[in-house]
Amino acid sequence: MGAVYALPEACQMTLWFVFALMTVAAIFAVLWPLGRGGRDQNQGSEVTVYKDQLAEIEHDLAAGLIARPEAEAARVEISRRLLAADSSESALAPTSNLKWRRGAAVLALVGLPLVAAAIYVPLGSPALHDFPLAQREPARPGMAQSLENLVAQVQQHLEKNPTDGRGWNVLAPVLERLGRFDEAVRAYRNSITYNGESAERRSDLGEVIAAAAGGVVTADAKAEFERAHALNADDPKANYFLGLAAEQDGRKDEAANIWRALLAKAPADAPWRPLVQTSLARVGGGGTMPALSDETIAASKEMNDGDRNAMIRGMVERLATRLKQNGDDVDGWLRLVRAYLVMGDRDKALGASTDARQAVANNAERLRQLNEGLKTLGLDG
Amino acid sequence: MIAEAGHYALVLALALALIQSFVPVIGARLRDPALMNVARSTALAQLLFVGASFIALVTLHVNSDFSVANVYENSHSMKPLIYKITGVWGNHEGSMLLWVSILALFGGLVAAFGNNLPLSLRAHVLSVQAWIASAFYLFILITSNPFLRIANPPIEGRDLNPVLQDIGLAVHPPMLYLGYVGFSISFSFAIAALIEGRIDAAWARWVRPWTLVAWIFLTLGIAMGSYWAYYELGWGGWWFWDPVENASLMPWLAGTALLHSALVMEKRNALKVWTILLSILTFSLSLLGTFLVRSGVITSVHAFANDPTRGVFILLILCLFIGGSLSLFAGRATSLKQGGLFAPISREGALVLNNLLLTVACAVVLFGTLYPLAMEVLADFKMSVGAPFYNLTFVPLFALLLLAVPFGPMLAWKRGDLLGVTQRLLAAGVAGLVVVAIVWAWTRGGSALAPLAIGLGVFVIAGVVTDIVERTGLFRLPFATALHRARGLPRSAWGTAFAHAGLGIALIGIVCETTWNSEYIATMKPNDVAQVAGYDLKLDGLLERQGPNYREMVAQFNVSRGGEALSVMTPSKRSFTTRGASTTEAALLTRGASQLYISLGDVTAEGAIAVRIYHKPFVLLIWWGPVLMAFGGMLSLSDRRLRVGAPKPARAKQRLQPAE
């Protein structure tokens, strides 16, 4: 709780004063009837009701709503009840009991405030004053959540003016940095809708889609990068990610080619140069070796065992995610199965081969390829 | 300060309720008027404090004070003012606060206007009210506190569920709660009577207006809720036998029975045990309804088991009050003095039949509501009990009841003449049969039962007319005399007539809507024309609009019939960004009692839109019926006179007007 929000001394006093006043009012509500001692006895009784009923019969009879014999029968019945009620009521005379009245007064004076305090103190927050929106908006102390609040304000503004392309443009990267990828995706899409498309916006959008998918270049993301590439073949982000997509698909040489071309065209001082170089090094400049080959594992020789396993597992996970989205890739499935076998996880390998068969089931040619591949891996049928 | 003062006011209300729970009961034991009168001032003070607490919460919502967790979770600074206010009870915590506010309101009313009550009865009644109130104050403060604060208030709230952002929320829950909680008064009266061991016609005279008020609000609340579901959910259905709906129907059925037997008790000092039992049952069912809706047990038994604090707390309250009151009833009911005697065929007898049928119907609904829950708990098997079950059980019971309705008011008190009544109802019966024949000949479509059911509805209405004609002597006496007698007829008699006619009207509406409603479901492009029940609906186009806290897509339909343009209908779909949710706003066009209904589905890639168009013949009768019933209730309520049922003398052979 920030000290900024604590009440000033004077306000605090007012609050306690109000509490005290309310408590006094509540106590008074109990004490008042005790003090009056039940002087005014305006209470109803059964006798009155029956007398009224008798009057009602006369009225009905006069209005012609009931006939005389019926009225007579009703009168007899009610009179009988009236007599019974009269005799039972006279037996009950009011008494007054000072001892109990004092007890009730003490209960009100001591018990009531105690109960109220015992319940309120653990639940209430008397140190917090109100924060109605009107008071709060102009000056906001404490910048801790200022970015979130700015986002909220921009979102509010865009809620009312959804066609403000510039607003979406500002909002999208901020959301991305805050890790709110799904919202960022929507913001980028709106930005494209209202600002028109450009290679940068398309590849930015692709980047957040990939980020939202945990770094996997999904089919959706890839479509965005391809669109960006079509708009501007030299867009570095689109090229980088298309390379990454190729790498994740296991087409290492293709990835290497894309990245090499990107580096060749890149200005010497481009800030993303090192990233692409590392990536290129990772795929080892191509070759026909499948991904997750011994080579990859060799490349991670310097790492300790834990890191290495984590890295391999990460890559396998990505491959599995991608195949879940697009299951046509027979080579990909085979690589996944092989990877599980290398990792010694035969159950997962079997599971993956079943998934693979299902995924390509409606294409006889692919199914044949898959089955042959699985056979060479020693996972027959 | 508003938040904390509201919180503290609620705590004080609890403290006062605790005092009100014990002091007046002790006072009644000692026959000390001062101690008994404590009930009155504490009940009024309780109302003051709970009212202040409720107003505080409303103010916080209106001011968008997001330092209050409840406001943050259910409000948004850009929500229109009306929804900021209704949003107060659009969430669990706030709705419970509304619940206790209404409870305190009824307690305060008894305290303020209970001058005509015997002192000890008033003390007992208010004490029982305080028991209920204490339990619910504790429940709110401990498990559902609306005044909990957030130290670092967020700048924007999470908004209210968009489905609830509708005028229906302003009316439906308060009405329903006035009904539910109103029955707490008859419950308290029943418990007080059992404690005092004394119950008589005078008691019934004091209970009747409270029961009637609760019943009127519950009737309107249910009808309103059904209409709301009809236009807001976008499926054109108006009753789903959904547990939440059943939860409100059960107290209504029991409350209707209670209303009738309290009347018998006031007029004839009979049906005492029935009245007490029904008072207890009605409020118990209201509590059960609160439990079902508020504990989350309906959504999923398992979700309930995951966060059981609230549910278990309400369950405890439920067991305590239902169990306690029924044991008290079992222990004391036998000691109640037996009241007036009556022959099986008599107005009293007819009302016993009415009670039986309503109670059994209520039990059927209870079974249908709880059975799926029991199955889920015991057998881990999810199922739902829907219309087919109720059509086979509830509907025949109700048909029987409706068949009996016209006979009841025409039978004499104490000993009736069934044959005579049947003769007098002959005209009504013939009217019913003629309508059956006409409808049959006219439609030849739909269920064979539909014309029969409509005939039954007509029979009920014609029976009501017969009764009024008999009483006023219309056609028998000169017109002026009849008019004079009509004016002299107690308003309660007119109330009965309207309420019973409402039943018939609702039945006709239900049958027409379910049998002859026509629907058209398709994807339409701009300028496409849909033809439904003789109407041509042309889709003019789609446009986007910006609302205060949502965006909406509006489709514009030009409605014409036989080439003559009638109206423009604009159904829409709203999407709310804050909650990432959307709602369907159906468009309704009323033609007489029938309605055209359009609701939108999704837009396809080609710019076409899925639409559902319904023509619902006489659908409005479904809600006019209950409104008429409530109007009848109000007429009866406005009749401040005492009710006396003059018995038919044993030997009197003369054929006079029926007794009233």
Contacts between the chains, C-beta under 8 A, distances in Angstrom:
chain1	res1	chain2	res2	distance
A	1	B	151	3.8
A	1	B	152	7.4
A	2	B	151	7.0
A	2	B	152	6.2
A	5	B	151	6.5
A	5	B	152	7.3
A	11	B	1	7.0
A	14	B	1	6.8
A	15	B	1	5.3
A	15	B	4	6.1
A	15	B	5	7.4
A	18	B	1	7.0
A	18	B	5	5.6
A	19	B	5	7.5
A	19	B	8	5.4
A	22	B	5	7.3
A	22	B	8	6.3
A	22	B	9	6.4
A	22	B	12	5.9
A	22	B	49	7.4
A	23	B	12	6.7
A	25	B	45	7.0
A	25	B	48	7.8
A	26	B	12	4.7
A	26	B	15	6.6
A	26	B	16	5.7
A	26	B	45	6.0
A	26	B	49	7.0
A	29	B	16	6.6
A	29	B	41	4.7
A	29	B	42	5.5
A	29	B	44	7.1
A	29	B	45	3.4
A	30	B	16	7.4
A	30	B	19	5.7
A	30	B	23	7.6
A	30	B	38	5.9
A	30	B	41	7.0
A	30	B	42	6.0
A	32	B	41	5.4
A	33	B	34	5.7
A	33	B	37	3.7
A	33	B	38	5.1
A	33	B	40	6.7
A	33	B	41	5.1
A	34	B	34	5.2
A	34	B	35	7.3
A	34	B	38	6.7
A	36	B	34	6.8
A	36	B	37	7.3
A	37	B	33	7.6
A	37	B	34	5.0
A	38	B	32	7.2
A	38	B	33	2.7
A	38	B	34	4.3
A	38	B	36	7.2
A	38	B	37	5.5
A	41	B	33	6.8
A	41	B	119	7.6
A	42	B	115	5.3
A	43	B	115	7.1
A	43	B	116	7.9
A	43	B	117	6.7
A	43	B	118	5.8
A	43	B	119	4.4
A	43	B	122	7.3
A	44	B	115	6.6
A	44	B	116	3.4
A	44	B	117	5.2
A	44	B	118	6.1
A	44	B	206	7.8
A	45	B	118	5.5
A	45	B	202	7.8
A	46	B	118	7.1
A	46	B	200	6.2
A	46	B	202	3.9
A	48	B	116	7.1
A	49	B	201	7.0
A	49	B	202	3.9
A	49	B	205	5.3
A	49	B	642	6.9
A	50	B	201	7.5
A	50	B	202	6.9
A	52	B	642	5.0
A	53	B	201	7.5
A	53	B	642	4.9
A	53	B	644	5.1
A	56	B	641	5.9
A	56	B	642	4.8
A	56	B	644	5.2
A	57	B	644	5.7
A	57	B	646	7.0
A	59	B	641	7.7
A	60	B	644	7.2
A	60	B	646	7.5
A	60	B	660	7.1
A	63	B	485	7.7
A	63	B	488	4.2
A	64	B	485	6.5
A	64	B	488	7.1
A	65	B	471	7.8
A	65	B	485	7.6
A	65	B	488	6.4
A	65	B	489	7.1
A	65	B	490	7.5
A	65	B	657	7.8
A	65	B	660	5.4
A	66	B	646	4.8
A	66	B	657	7.9
A	66	B	659	6.0
A	66	B	660	6.3
A	67	B	654	7.7
A	67	B	656	4.5
A	67	B	657	7.1
A	69	B	649	4.7
A	69	B	652	4.9
A	69	B	654	8.0
A	70	B	646	4.0
A	70	B	647	6.9
A	70	B	648	6.5
A	70	B	649	6.4
A	70	B	652	7.7
A	70	B	656	7.7
A	70	B	659	5.4
A	71	B	646	6.0
A	72	B	649	7.4
A	73	B	646	6.5
A	73	B	647	5.0
A	73	B	648	7.7
A	73	B	649	4.8
A	74	B	644	5.8
A	74	B	645	7.4
A	74	B	646	3.9
A	74	B	647	6.4
A	77	B	269	7.8
A	77	B	340	7.2
A	77	B	647	6.8
A	78	B	644	7.2
A	81	B	200	6.9
A	81	B	201	6.5
A	81	B	269	6.6
A	85	B	200	7.2
A	85	B	202	7.2
A	88	B	198	8.0
A	92	B	31	6.4
A	92	B	120	7.9
A	93	B	31	7.4
A	94	B	31	5.5
A	94	B	32	7.2
A	94	B	33	5.0
A	94	B	119	7.9
A	95	B	30	6.5
A	95	B	31	5.1
A	95	B	32	6.1
A	96	B	32	5.6
A	96	B	33	7.4
A	96	B	34	6.6
A	97	B	30	4.8
A	97	B	32	4.8
A	97	B	35	7.3
A	100	B	26	6.2
A	100	B	27	7.5
A	100	B	30	6.1
A	100	B	32	6.5
A	100	B	35	6.1
A	101	B	32	7.0
A	101	B	34	5.7
A	101	B	35	6.3
A	104	B	19	7.6
A	104	B	23	5.0
A	104	B	35	6.1
A	104	B	38	6.4
A	107	B	19	6.3
A	107	B	23	7.2
A	108	B	19	6.5
A	111	B	15	7.8
A	111	B	19	7.5
A	112	B	12	7.8
A	112	B	15	4.7
A	112	B	16	7.3
A	112	B	19	6.6
A	115	B	14	7.4
A	115	B	15	4.5
A	115	B	18	6.5
A	116	B	8	7.3
A	116	B	11	5.1
A	116	B	12	5.5
A	116	B	14	7.9
A	116	B	15	4.8
A	119	B	11	4.9
A	119	B	14	6.6
A	119	B	15	7.8
A	119	B	141	6.2
A	120	B	7	6.9
A	120	B	8	5.5
A	120	B	11	4.6
A	123	B	7	7.1
A	123	B	11	7.8
A	123	B	141	6.3
A	123	B	145	6.3
A	123	B	147	7.9
A	123	B	148	7.5
A	124	B	4	5.8
A	124	B	7	5.2
A	124	B	8	6.7
A	124	B	11	7.9
A	124	B	147	7.4
A	125	B	4	6.9
A	125	B	148	7.9
A	125	B	149	4.3
A	125	B	151	7.5
A	126	B	4	5.4
A	128	B	3	7.5
A	128	B	4	7.4
A	128	B	67	6.2
A	128	B	149	5.0
A	128	B	151	6.6
A	129	B	1	6.2
A	130	B	1	6.0
A	130	B	2	5.4
A	130	B	3	5.9
A	130	B	60	7.6
A	130	B	63	7.5
A	130	B	65	5.5
A	130	B	67	6.9
A	131	B	65	5.4
A	131	B	66	6.7
A	131	B	67	4.1
A	131	B	153	4.8
A	132	B	63	3.6
A	132	B	64	6.7
A	132	B	65	5.0
A	133	B	63	6.4
A	133	B	64	3.9
A	133	B	65	7.2
A	133	B	66	7.3
A	133	B	77	5.1
A	134	B	63	6.9
A	136	B	153	7.2
A	136	B	155	7.5
A	140	B	155	7.8
A	142	B	152	7.7
A	144	B	152	7.9
A	145	B	152	7.3
A	145	B	154	7.7
A	145	B	155	7.9
A	148	B	155	7.8
A	149	B	155	4.5
A	152	B	155	5.2
A	152	B	156	4.7
A	153	B	155	7.4
A	155	B	577	7.5
A	156	B	77	7.9
A	156	B	78	6.8
A	156	B	156	6.9
A	159	B	78	7.1
A	159	B	549	6.8
A	159	B	577	5.9
A	160	B	78	8.0
A	160	B	546	6.7
A	162	B	546	6.9
A	162	B	551	6.4
